[in-house]
Amino acid sequence: MSDPTLTAAAALDAIDEGVLVQDSETQVVYANRAAGELLGVDRDDLRGRSELPTPSECLSESGEALPERWPGADALRTGRPQRPRVMGLQRPDGGMRWVRVSARPIGRSVLTSLLDVTALRNAEEDAATLASRLGGDRKAKRGTGNGNGHKPGKGVLSPREHQVVELLASGNTGEEVAERLGISPATVRVHVRNATGKLGASTRTQAVAIAVARGEVAAP
């Protein structure tokens, strides 16, 4: 009979979300494969450490600046789960990795999860730049009398496309969106393809970011 502990460890190593477990002194007692990769530290080197790499930037999910510290200590101190925060981690190669971090106390320990949101963060920045440029173009057109009457921020998505994109922005997978809306995954893909085209995006992630930047859907 296989050891269930080994099975659980293998399962945690197979996922892309980083998982850290720290004791009451915030020393790392477990780190899965993804946690080491996201932090840029070998997971064997993480074990026994109480200091994690210092983030270069820390933001709330609404974009407000937060103290540049990890949420695990706060979870242990208050005994309450900590709201997710977005942290910028400087990589050894000079690049920046953005992770969505949350922490939950479990007994005298704390479990911290890390989700890579670098692609979404970069897409949001690209979308904000694009939206700003489009806004400037519309103002220029109105100033020269060549505008077509389209108002800034006017929605281009159909009601169903809006629902699909909003659920994707909230972190749901395509299969979860299909289940929530009572439609097939293939239909979800059609709505995503249509929304991507209407928003001038090239990927699903970019479509979500542009929709958020335009104010068509709420930020996650």
Secondary structure, 3 states (H helix, E strand, C coil): CCCHHHHHHHHHHHCCCEEEEECCCCCEEEECHHHHHHHCCCHHHHCCCCCCCCCCEEEECCCCECCCCCHHHHHHHHCCCEEEEEEEEECCCCCEEEEEEEEEEECCEEEEEEEECHHHHHHHHHHHHHHHHHHHHHHHHHHHCCCCCCCCCCCCCCHHHHHHHHHHHCCCCHHHHHHHHCCCHHHHHHHHHHHHHHCCCCCHHHHHHHHHHHCCCCCC
